[in-house]
Amino acid sequence: MKSKIALMFSGGVDSTMVAYLLAKKYDEIHLLTYNNGYGHLFKGRTKNRFNELEDMFPGKFKFKLSSSKDLFEKITINNVLNEYKTHKSGFVWCLGCKLAMHTYSIIYCLENGIALMSDGSSKDTNEMVEQKEITVKLIRKLYKKYGISFVTPVYNLKRKEEIKKLKELKFNMGYMQIMDRFLGIQPKCLAGEIYYLPNILFREKPKHDDKQIKLFFKRKSDFVDKTIKLHLMNNNLKFDDQKNKILKTYKLLKKNGMLQY
């Protein structure tokens, strides 16, 4: 059987490193890229990175660019002021955006029988709310609910090591480097750039309270679950059947020693 895994992919340092590592171990990698519809710019850069990977590993990658705007609106945008009042932090924008993407990724995995999902979360950039250890644990728990194993291959890899390796492999590293960030290699979210600007310029990390992050996931869990099951039903797919297929696939991967992370 083919070993398959999906990857939430931006084309930045971390997700590119993950894509490279996965290509060395899996037969087929599905790169899932999303447009949140609110100041998400330069999306073509991700396709450029896919082309680089395709040249390096012909036939290994499948690329899909989708809109997550509708879910992002329902999770955060339509009620953003109340979300901010509830959690007392601007993280509701970034975490709501990421949760919409993960919801669509779960749907994609269920529809396509993919038992493994990954992203480029990194401990070295855990000032970002979606990459905090507590958030990664909550995301992993969310996927597990649907029988999908969520892995983060570079979480404990030093960013300096990733950058060194990508340069050695001759990946495009953009037109300018600012500390450990590279301009011109991935899409930009204007709201996210503004929110994290004090950290980029002055190393002032935003305060993200673990209890508030847990509360956010708890408040959104029913909506996410209903969204996933309704989507499957509207496409004539039974949730239990799709989940069982995922679980069987996972067992086969494990039996054949194909669980690499």
FILOZA-723822 format. One record per residue: x, y, z of N, C-alpha, C, O in turn. Coordinates in pm, whole numbers, always signed. Layout:
<nodes>
n.c1, n.c2, n.c3, ca.c1, ca.c2, ca.c3, c.c1, c.c2, c.c3, o.c1, o.c2, o.c3
X, Y, Z, X, Y, Z, X, Y, Z, X, Y, Z
...
</nodes>
This chain:
<nodes>
n.c1, n.c2, n.c3, ca.c1, ca.c2, ca.c3, c.c1, c.c2, c.c3, o.c1, o.c2, o.c3
+83, -120, +0, +0, +0, +0, +87, +125, +0, +200, +125, +50
+33, +233, -58, +103, +360, -56, +92, +423, +81, -15, +424, +141
+202, +476, +129, +197, +551, +255, +169, +698, +221, +243, +760, +146
+61, +751, +278, +18, +888, +249, +14, +972, +376, -13, +921, +485
+42, +1099, +360, +33, +1194, +470, -4, +1330, +412, +35, +1364, +300
-79, +1408, +488, -113, +1545, +447, -32, +1644, +530, +5, +1616, +644
-6, +1760, +472, +74, +1863, +538, +11, +1999, +515, -14, +2038, +401
-17, +2073, +624, -61, +2211, +610, +60, +2293, +569, +159, +2302, +643
+52, +2352, +451, +174, +2399, +384, +165, +2546, +344, +71, +2587, +277
+265, +2624, +386, +273, +2764, +346, +390, +2790, +251, +390, +2886, +175
+490, +2701, +257, +610, +2722, +178, +718, +2797, +253, +824, +2826, +198
+692, +2828, +381, +792, +2892, +465, +899, +2794, +510, +899, +2679, +467
+988, +2840, +595, +1101, +2757, +640, +1054, +2626, +701, +1100, +2519, +660
+963, +2633, +797, +925, +2513, +871, +846, +2413, +787, +879, +2294, +787
+744, +2459, +715, +664, +2364, +637, +743, +2308, +519, +719, +2195, +476
+837, +2386, +465, +922, +2333, +358, +1015, +2225, +412, +1037, +2123, +347
+1068, +2247, +532, +1154, +2146, +593, +1076, +2018, +620, +1125, +1908, +597
+952, +2034, +668, +867, +1917, +692, +841, +1843, +562, +850, +1720, +556
+807, +1917, +455, +780, +1856, +326, +900, +1774, +278, +884, +1663, +228
+1019, +1828, +293, +1141, +1758, +253, +1157, +1629, +333, +1185, +1524, +277
+1140, +1639, +464, +1156, +1520, +549, +1052, +1414, +518, +1084, +1295, +514
+928, +1456, +495, +821, +1360, +464, +847, +1290, +331, +819, +1171, +317
+901, +1364, +235, +928, +1306, +102, +1032, +1195, +109, +1035, +1107, +22
+1116, +1198, +211, +1218, +1095, +227, +1159, +966, +287, +1222, +860, +283
+1036, +978, +343, +981, +865, +418, +845, +816, +369, +808, +702, +395
+770, +902, +297, +635, +864, +254, +624, +865, +102, +699, +934, +33
+528, +786, +51, +509, +774, -93, +436, +893, -152, +462, +932, -266
+343, +950, -75, +256, +1056, -129, +227, +1160, -21, +178, +1127, +87
+258, +1285, -52, +236, +1393, +44, +138, +1493, -16, +161, +1545, -125
+29, +1518, +55, -73, +1612, +11, -49, +1747, +78, -65, +1759, +200
-12, +1847, +1, +15, +1980, +54, -114, +2062, +52, -170, +2088, -54
-160, +2100, +170, -287, +2173, +183, -258, +2318, +221, -205, +2346, +329
-295, +2409, +134, -273, +2552, +155, -408, +2623, +156, -497, +2588, +79
-422, +2723, +243, -551, +2790, +259, -537, +2941, +246, -434, +3000, +279
-645, +3001, +198, -659, +3146, +190, -772, +3186, +283, -887, +3146, +263
-741, +3266, +385, -845, +3301, +483, -935, +3415, +436, -1036, +3444, +500
-898, +3480, +325, -984, +3582, +267, -975, +3720, +330, -1047, +3812, +289
-888, +3736, +429, -876, +3864, +499, -728, +3907, +503, -656, +3878, +599
-686, +3976, +398, -549, +4025, +395, -446, +3916, +380, -333, +3930, +427
-483, +3807, +314, -390, +3698, +290, -327, +3719, +152, -393, +3696, +50
-201, +3763, +148, -139, +3809, +23, -30, +3715, -27, +25, +3635, +50
+1, +3725, -154, +112, +3654, -218, +97, +3501, -210, +193, +3429, -184
-23, +3454, -234, -49, +3309, -223, +24, +3229, -331, +48, +3110, -314
+61, +3295, -442, +133, +3226, -548, +269, +3174, -506, +324, +3084, -570
+323, +3230, -400, +455, +3186, -352, +452, +3040, -309, +551, +2968, -324
+339, +2996, -255, +328, +2858, -210, +336, +2762, -327, +401, +2657, -318
+271, +2797, -437, +278, +2712, -556, +421, +2708, -610, +465, +2604, -661
+492, +2819, -600, +632, +2820, -643, +715, +2721, -561, +800, +2650, -615
+688, +2716, -432, +762, +2623, -346, +725, +2479, -380, +810, +2390, -382
+596, +2455, -407, +553, +2322, -450, +630, +2280, -576, +673, +2165, -587
+648, +2372, -669, +720, +2340, -792, +866, +2301, -763, +921, +2212, -828
+926, +2367, -665, +1063, +2331, -626, +1067, +2189, -571, +1156, +2110, -605
+970, +2156, -487, +965, +2023, -428, +936, +1917, -533, +991, +1807, -529
+849, +1951, -627, +814, +1858, -734, +935, +1828, -821, +952, +1715, -867
+1019, +1928, -845, +1142, +1906, -922, +1238, +1815, -846, +1310, +1735, -907
+1239, +1828, -715, +1330, +1750, -632, +1280, +1607, -612, +1359, +1512, -610
+1147, +1593, -599, +1086, +1461, -576, +968, +1443, -673, +853, +1456, -633
+995, +1414, -799, +889, +1405, -899, +778, +1305, -861, +806, +1190, -828
+653, +1352, -867, +539, +1266, -843, +504, +1240, -698, +405, +1171, -670
+583, +1293, -605, +559, +1268, -463, +449, +1356, -404, +380, +1316, -310
+433, +1476, -460, +347, +1576, -397, +220, +1604, -476, +218, +1602, -599
+113, +1629, -400, -12, +1679, -455, -40, +1812, -385, -26, +1823, -263
-79, +1913, -462, -97, +2047, -406, -242, +2092, -421, -302, +2077, -528
-297, +2148, -312, -433, +2201, -318, -441, +2334, -244, -406, +2343, -126
-489, +2436, -314, -514, +2567, -253, -665, +2585, -237, -739, +2577, -335
-711, +2608, -113, -853, +2621, -85, -881, +2746, -5, -791, +2803, +57
-1006, +2789, -6, -1049, +2901, +78, -1101, +2849, +211, -1180, +2755, +216
-1058, +2912, +319, -1111, +2881, +452, -1191, +3000, +505, -1223, +3005, +624
-1223, +3094, +416, -1288, +3219, +456, -1420, +3198, +529, -1445, +3259, +632
-1505, +3110, +475, -1638, +3093, +535, -1630, +3042, +678, -1704, +3089, +765
-1543, +2945, +703, -1530, +2892, +839, -1462, +2992, +932, -1501, +3006, +1048
-1363, +3062, +880, -1295, +3165, +959, -1396, +3270, +1006, -1391, +3315, +1120
-1485, +3308, +916, -1587, +3407, +952, -1677, +3355, +1063, -1708, +3428, +1157
-1718, +3229, +1053, -1809, +3173, +1153, -1740, +3150, +1287, -1802, +3164, +1393
-1613, +3115, +1283, -1539, +3088, +1407, -1501, +3217, +1480, -1508, +3223, +1603
-1460, +3319, +1405, -1407, +3441, +1468, -1463, +3571, +1412, -1514, +3654, +1488
-1452, +3590, +1282, -1474, +3721, +1222, -1611, +3781, +1252, -1622, +3898, +1289
-1717, +3701, +1236, -1853, +3753, +1250, -1884, +3803, +1391, -1981, +3877, +1412
-1802, +3762, +1486, -1826, +3801, +1625, -1695, +3840, +1694, -1674, +3812, +1812
-1606, +3906, +1618, -1469, +3924, +1663, -1458, +4009, +1790, -1371, +3983, +1873
-1544, +4108, +1805, -1535, +4192, +1927, -1570, +4113, +2052, -1504, +4127, +2155
-1674, +4032, +2043, -1710, +3949, +2158, -1605, +3841, +2185, -1580, +3805, +2300
-1543, +3792, +2078, -1435, +3695, +2096, -1320, +3758, +2172, -1261, +3698, +2262
-1289, +3881, +2135, -1179, +3952, +2202, -1213, +3978, +2350, -1129, +3962, +2438
-1338, +4018, +2376, -1380, +4043, +2514, -1376, +3916, +2597, -1340, +3919, +2715
-1413, +3804, +2536, -1415, +3677, +2608, -1275, +3632, +2647, -1252, +3589, +2760
-1181, +3642, +2553, -1047, +3588, +2576, -942, +3694, +2608, -829, +3661, +2645
-981, +3820, +2595, -893, +3931, +2633, -757, +3925, +2561, -653, +3956, +2620
-761, +3885, +2435, -637, +3875, +2358, -668, +3875, +2210, -771, +3824, +2165
-575, +3933, +2134, -588, +3932, +1990, -559, +3796, +1928, -570, +3780, +1806
-522, +3697, +2010, -493, +3565, +1955, -614, +3502, +1889, -601, +3408, +1810
-735, +3555, +1920, -857, +3496, +1865, -856, +3501, +1711, -915, +3415, +1646
-790, +3603, +1655, -782, +3614, +1509, -697, +3499, +1452, -742, +3425, +1364
-576, +3487, +1502, -482, +3387, +1450, -529, +3244, +1480, -519, +3157, +1394
-579, +3222, +1600, -621, +3086, +1636, -751, +3048, +1565, -770, +2932, +1528
-839, +3146, +1545, -960, +3119, +1469, -929, +3084, +1325, -988, +2993, +1267
-835, +3156, +1267, -790, +3130, +1130, -733, +2989, +1120, -767, +2913, +1029
-646, +2954, +1214, -581, +2823, +1210, -681, +2710, +1235, -670, +2603, +1175
-777, +2733, +1323, -877, +2629, +1351, -964, +2602, +1228, -1001, +2488, +1202
-995, +2707, +1153, -1071, +2688, +1029, -991, +2601, +932, -1048, +2512, +868
-862, +2626, +922, -776, +2548, +833, -768, +2402, +878, -775, +2310, +796
-755, +2381, +1007, -747, +2244, +1058, -881, +2171, +1038, -882, +2051, +1011
-990, +2242, +1051, -1121, +2179, +1028, -1131, +2129, +885, -1175, +2016, +862
-1092, +2212, +790, -1095, +2170, +650, -993, +2059, +622, -1015, +1974, +536
-883, +2059, +695, -783, +1952, +678, -836, +1819, +728, -809, +1714, +669
-911, +1822, +838, -973, +1699, +888, -1072, +1645, +785, -1075, +1525, +759
-1152, +1734, +728, -1247, +1694, +624, -1173, +1631, +506, -1214, +1527, +454
-1064, +1694, +464, -986, +1643, +351, -934, +1503, +380, -942, +1414, +295
-880, +1483, +499, -827, +1352, +537, -937, +1246, +540, -918, +1135, +492
-1052, +1282, +596, -1163, +1187, +603, -1212, +1151, +463, -1243, +1035, +436
-1220, +1248, +375, -1267, +1223, +238, -1169, +1138, +158, -1210, +1060, +71
-1041, +1153, +186, -938, +1089, +104, -869, +971, +172, -772, +917, +119
-920, +931, +289, -864, +814, +357, -721, +832, +403, -643, +737, +402
-687, +954, +444, -551, +983, +490, -549, +982, +643, -618, +1061, +708
-469, +893, +699, -468, +873, +844, -367, +961, +917, -369, +968, +1039
-279, +1029, +842, -173, +1109, +902, -179, +1252, +852, -189, +1277, +732
-171, +1346, +945, -172, +1489, +915, -52, +1554, +985, -12, +1510, +1093
+4, +1657, +924, +121, +1721, +983, +118, +1871, +958, +40, +1920, +876
+203, +1944, +1030, +226, +2084, +998, +367, +2123, +1041, +442, +2040, +1092
+402, +2250, +1021, +538, +2295, +1049, +554, +2365, +1182, +642, +2450, +1197
+471, +2332, +1279, +484, +2394, +1411, +626, +2375, +1464, +687, +2269, +1448
+678, +2481, +1528, +815, +2479, +1576, +823, +2542, +1715, +765, +2647, +1741
+895, +2477, +1802, +916, +2530, +1938, +990, +2662, +1934, +971, +2746, +2022
+1074, +2680, +1833, +1153, +2803, +1821, +1068, +2925, +1785, +1113, +3038, +1799
+945, +2901, +1738, +854, +3012, +1706, +725, +2999, +1786, +616, +3029, +1737
+739, +2953, +1911, +619, +2931, +1993, +562, +3060, +2053, +472, +3054, +2136
+615, +3175, +2011, +548, +3300, +2045, +417, +3311, +1968, +327, +3386, +2007
+406, +3236, +1859, +282, +3230, +1782, +185, +3137, +1853, +221, +3024, +1886
+65, +3183, +1877, -29, +3109, +1961, -54, +2969, +1909, -71, +2876, +1988
-58, +2952, +1776, -88, +2820, +1721, +28, +2723, +1733, +12, +2603, +1706
+147, +2773, +1774, +263, +2687, +1786, +305, +2665, +1931, +407, +2601, +1958
+227, +2718, +2023, +253, +2690, +2165, +231, +2541, +2191, +149, +2477, +2124
+303, +2488, +2286, +291, +2344, +2316, +148, +2305, +2351, +101, +2199, +2309
+79, +2388, +2429, -59, +2356, +2468, -150, +2353, +2346, -239, +2269, +2337
-127, +2445, +2252, -209, +2449, +2131, -187, +2326, +2045, -282, +2266, +1995
-61, +2288, +2028, -29, +2169, +1949, -94, +2045, +2010, -145, +1959, +1937
-94, +2036, +2142, -159, +1923, +2210, -309, +1922, +2184, -369, +1817, +2161
-371, +2040, +2187, -515, +2050, +2164, -549, +2016, +2018, -651, +1953, +1991
-464, +2059, +1926, -485, +2025, +1784, -470, +1875, +1764, -549, +1814, +1691
-370, +1816, +1827, -350, +1670, +1816, -472, +1595, +1871, -516, +1496, +1813
-526, +1644, +1981, -645, +1583, +2041, -765, +1596, +1947, -846, +1503, +1937
-777, +1709, +1879, -886, +1731, +1786, -881, +1630, +1671, -983, +1569, +1638
-765, +1611, +1612, -751, +1515, +1502, -780, +1372, +1551, -845, +1295, +1480
-733, +1339, +1669, -752, +1204, +1723, -899, +1168, +1733, -936, +1051, +1719
-983, +1267, +1758, -1128, +1246, +1769, -1184, +1186, +1640, -1286, +1118, +1642
-1116, +1212, +1529, -1163, +1164, +1398, -1074, +1051, +1344, -1081, +1016, +1227
-991, +996, +1432, -908, +882, +1395, -780, +918, +1323, -709, +830, +1275
-749, +1046, +1316, -632, +1094, +1241, -517, +1125, +1337, -538, +1187, +1441
-398, +1082, +1302, -280, +1109, +1383, -214, +1238, +1334, -180, +1250, +1216
-196, +1333, +1423, -136, +1463, +1389, +7, +1468, +1440, +32, +1447, +1559
+102, +1496, +1349, +243, +1497, +1387, +309, +1630, +1349, +266, +1698, +1256
+413, +1664, +1424, +486, +1790, +1401, +636, +1757, +1393, +708, +1772, +1492
+683, +1714, +1276, +820, +1661, +1263, +934, +1755, +1300, +1041, +1708, +1338
+913, +1887, +1291, +1025, +1978, +1319, +1006, +2055, +1449, +1077, +2152, +1474
+911, +2014, +1532, +881, +2094, +1651, +1004, +2114, +1739, +1024, +2223, +1794
+1086, +2011, +1753, +1203, +2021, +1841, +1333, +2040, +1763, +1442, +2030, +1819
+1322, +2067, +1633, +1440, +2094, +1552, +1472, +2243, +1556, +1384, +2327, +1537
+1597, +2274, +1579, +1638, +2414, +1586, +1619, +2482, +1450, +1655, +2428, +1346
+1563, +2602, +1454, +1536, +2674, +1330, +1664, +2701, +1251, +1663, +2701, +1128
+1775, +2725, +1321, +1902, +2747, +1254, +1943, +2626, +1171, +1999, +2639, +1063
+1913, +2506, +1225, +1945, +2383, +1152, +1858, +2372, +1027, +1906, +2330, +921
+1731, +2408, +1040, +1641, +2404, +924, +1691, +2497, +814, +1699, +2458, +698
+1723, +2619, +851, +1768, +2720, +754, +1896, +2672, +684, +1909, +2684, +562
+1989, +2620, +761, +2114, +2571, +704, +2088, +2461, +602, +2147, +2461, +493
+1999, +2368, +636, +1968, +2255, +548, +1900, +2303, +420, +1934, +2258, +311
+1803, +2393, +433, +1732, +2443, +315, +1825, +2517, +221, +1811, +2508, +99
+1921, +2591, +277, +2020, +2661, +194, +2110, +2561, +122, +2144, +2580, +5
+2148, +2455, +193, +2232, +2351, +132, +2158, +2284, +15, +2220, +2246, -84
+2027, +2272, +29, +1945, +2206, -73, +1909, +2301, -188, +1841, +2262, -283
+1954, +2427, -178, +1934, +2527, -283, +1788, +2570, -301, +1747, +2607, -411
+1711, +2566, -193, +1576, +2620, -199, +1582, +2773, -208, +1675, +2835, -156
+1484, +2831, -275, +1473, +2976, -281, +1449, +3030, -140, +1354, +2988, -74
+1531, +3122, -94, +1519, +3177, +40, +1476, +3324, +37, +1502, +3399, +132
+1409, +3365, -71, +1352, +3497, -77, +1451, +3605, -114, +1563, +3577, -157
+1408, +3730, -95, +1491, +3843, -136, +1556, +3917, -19, +1638, +4006, -41
+1521, +3881, +104, +1581, +3948, +219, +1565, +3862, +344, +1460, +3801, +365
+1669, +3859, +427, +1664, +3789, +555, +1666, +3891, +668, +1754, +3977, +674
+1567, +3880, +760, +1563, +3962, +881, +1567, +3868, +999, +1467, +3802, +1031
+1681, +3861, +1064, +1706, +3763, +1169, +1682, +3622, +1114, +1753, +3581, +1022
+1585, +3549, +1168, +1563, +3412, +1119, +1442, +3404, +1026, +1387, +3296, +1003
+1400, +3519, +972, +1284, +3523, +882, +1328, +3564, +742, +1423, +3641, +723
+1255, +3511, +644, +1292, +3534, +505, +1174, +3593, +429, +1065, +3535, +427
+1196, +3708, +369, +1090, +3777, +296, +1081, +3724, +154, +1182, +3708, +85
+958, +3696, +110, +936, +3657, -28, +924, +3508, -55, +924, +3467, -171
+912, +3426, +51, +905, +3281, +26, +768, +3221, +57, +742, +3106, +21
+679, +3296, +124, +549, +3241, +160, +445, +3353, +163, +481, +3471, +163
+316, +3316, +165, +211, +3419, +175, +224, +3500, +303, +288, +3458, +399
+162, +3618, +302, +163, +3705, +419, +21, +3733, +463, -67, +3759, +380
-2, +3728, +593, -130, +3768, +651, -109, +3904, +716, -35, +3915, +814
-174, +4006, +665, -153, +4142, +716, -186, +4153, +865, -111, +4213, +942
-300, +4094, +905, -340, +4101, +1046, -237, +4033, +1135, -203, +4084, +1242
-188, +3917, +1091, -88, +3844, +1169, +43, +3921, +1178, +108, +3923, +1283
+83, +3983, +1067, +207, +4061, +1067, +198, +4177, +1165, +294, +4205, +1238
+84, +4244, +1169, +64, +4357, +1260, +63, +4309, +1405, +124, +4370, +1493
-7, +4197, +1428, -19, +4145, +1565, +117, +4106, +1623, +145, +4131, +1740
+201, +4045, +1539, +330, +3996, +1588, +445, +4094, +1563, +561, +4061, +1590
+415, +4213, +1511, +520, +4309, +1480, +608, +4346, +1600, +729, +4353, +1584
+551, +4370, +1720, +637, +4402, +1836, +737, +4290, +1866, +849, +4317, +1909
+696, +4166, +1842, +790, +4056, +1865, +899, +4055, +1759, +1016, +4031, +1791
+862, +4080, +1635, +960, +4079, +1526, +1062, +4192, +1544, +1182, +4172, +1523
+1014, +4310, +1583, +1103, +4426, +1594, +1177, +4434, +1727, +1294, +4469, +1731
+1106, +4401, +1835, +1162, +4425, +1969, +1171, +4301, +2057, +1209, +4309, +2173
+1133, +4183, +1998, +1133, +4059, +2075, +1042, +4066, +2197, +1071, +4009, +2302
+930, +4138, +2181, +828, +4143, +2286, +721, +4039, +2255, +631, +4063, +2174
+731, +3924, +2319, +638, +3816, +2291, +498, +3850, +2343, +484, +3897, +2455
+396, +3826, +2262, +259, +3848, +2309, +225, +3747, +2419, +275, +3635, +2420
+139, +3789, +2510, +100, +3700, +2620, -22, +3617, +2579, -129, +3671, +2549
-4, +3486, +2577, -111, +3394, +2541, -135, +3299, +2657, -55, +3209, +2682
-243, +3320, +2727, -275, +3243, +2847, -325, +3104, +2810, -418, +3089, +2730
-264, +3002, +2869, -301, +2864, +2839, -449, +2836, +2867, -514, +2764, +2791
-500, +2891, +2974, -641, +2868, +3010, -734, +2926, +2904, -837, +2866, +2871
-698, +3042, +2851, -780, +3104, +2748, -774, +3026, +2617, -873, +3016, +2545
-659, +2970, +2587, -645, +2887, +2467, -733, +2763, +2480, -803, +2725, +2385
-729, +2700, +2596, -814, +2582, +2621, -962, +2619, +2610, -1041, +2544, +2553
-997, +2733, +2665, -1136, +2778, +2660, -1180, +2801, +2517, -1292, +2767, +2479
-1093, +2859, +2437, -1125, +2885, +2296, -1159, +2754, +2224, -1261, +2745, +2155
-1074, +2654, +2241, -1099, +2525, +2177, -1228, +2462, +2230, -1305, +2404, +2153
-1250, +2473, +2358, -1371, +2414, +2418, -1496, +2480, +2361, -1593, +2411, +2330
-1494, +2612, +2346, -1610, +2685, +2295, -1638, +2652, +2148, -1753, +2657, +2104
-1534, +2618, +2073, -1549, +2596, +1929, -1567, +2449, +1891, -1597, +2419, +1776
-1549, +2357, +1985, -1545, +2214, +1951, -1675, +2163, +1892, -1673, +2086, +1796
-1788, +2205, +1947, -1917, +2158, +1894, -1940, +2207, +1752, -1989, +2133, +1667
-1904, +2332, +1727, -1921, +2387, +1593, -1834, +2312, +1492, -1879, +2279, +1382
-1709, +2286, +1530, -1618, +2213, +1441, -1674, +2075, +1410, -1674, +2032, +1295
-1721, +2006, +1512, -1774, +1871, +1494, -1896, +1871, +1402, -1907, +1788, +1312
-1987, +1965, +1424, -2107, +1974, +1340, -2070, +2007, +1196, -2130, +1953, +1102
-1972, +2095, +1178, -1929, +2134, +1044, -1874, +2015, +967, -1908, +1994, +850
-1790, +1937, +1033, -1729, +1820, +969, -1835, +1717, +930, -1837, +1668, +817
-1923, +1685, +1023, -2025, +1582, +997, -2127, +1628, +893, -2173, +1548, +812
-2162, +1757, +896, -2257, +1809, +797, -2196, +1807, +658, -2263, +1774, +560
-2069, +1841, +647, -2001, +1839, +517, -2002, +1697, +459, -2031, +1678, +341
-1970, +1598, +542, -1968, +1460, +495, -2107, +1415, +452, -2123, +1351, +348
-2207, +1449, +532, -2344, +1411, +500, -2390, +1473, +368, -2454, +1406, +287
-2356, +1600, +346, -2393, +1669, +222, -2324, +1611, +100, -2366, +1632, -14
-2216, +1537, +124, -2144, +1473, +15, -2166, +1321, +13, -2087, +1245, -43
-2276, +1281, +77, -2318, +1140, +79, -2214, +1046, +137, -2197, +933, +91
-2144, +1095, +238, -2046, +1014, +308, -2089, +997, +453, -2130, +1093, +517
-2079, +875, +506, -2115, +849, +644, -1993, +867, +732, -1887, +810, +706
-2009, +946, +837, -1897, +978, +924, -1832, +851, +980, -1710, +837, +974
-1911, +761, +1035, -1855, +640, +1096, -1778, +556, +995, -1675, +498, +1029
-1828, +548, +873, -1759, +471, +769, -1624, +532, +736, -1524, +462, +723
-1623, +664, +722, -1497, +732, +687, -1396, +723, +800, -1277, +703, +776
-1443, +736, +923, -1352, +725, +1037, -1295, +585, +1048, -1176, +568, +1076
-1378, +484, +1025, -1332, +345, +1032, -1227, +317, +924, -1131, +243, +948
-1245, +375, +807, -1146, +360, +700, -1012, +419, +743, -906, +361, +717
-1019, +534, +808, -898, +600, +858, -828, +511, +961, -706, +493, +956
-904, +457, +1053, -847, +373, +1159, -783, +246, +1101, -678, +203, +1148
-847, +186, +1001, -791, +68, +936, -661, +102, +863, -564, +26, +866
-661, +218, +798, -540, +262, +728, -426, +283, +826, -312, +245, +800
-457, +344, +940, -355, +368, +1043, -296, +236, +1092, -174, +223, +1108
-382, +139, +1115, -335, +8, +1163, -244, -59, +1061, -143, -120, +1097
-280, -48, +932, -196, -106, +827, -61, -36, +819, +42, -100, +803
-63, +97, +831, +63, +172, +830, +152, +131, +947, +273, +114, +932
+90, +115, +1062, +165, +75, +1181, +220, -66, +1165, +335, -93, +1199
+137, -157, +1114, +177, -297, +1094, +294, -308, +998, +383, -392, +1016
+295, -224, +895, +399, -229, +793, +516, -136, +823, +602, -114, +737
+519, -81, +944, +631, +5, +984, +641, +134, +909, +750, +185, +886
+525, +189, +869, +523, +312, +789, +492, +436, +870, +473, +543, +813
+486, +425, +1001, +464, +543, +1086, +601, +599, +1122, +669, +550, +1212
+641, +703, +1050, +775, +755, +1061, +791, +863, +1167, +903, +891, +1211
+678, +925, +1208, +686, +1032, +1308, +579, +1011, +1412, +568, +1090, +1506
</nodes>
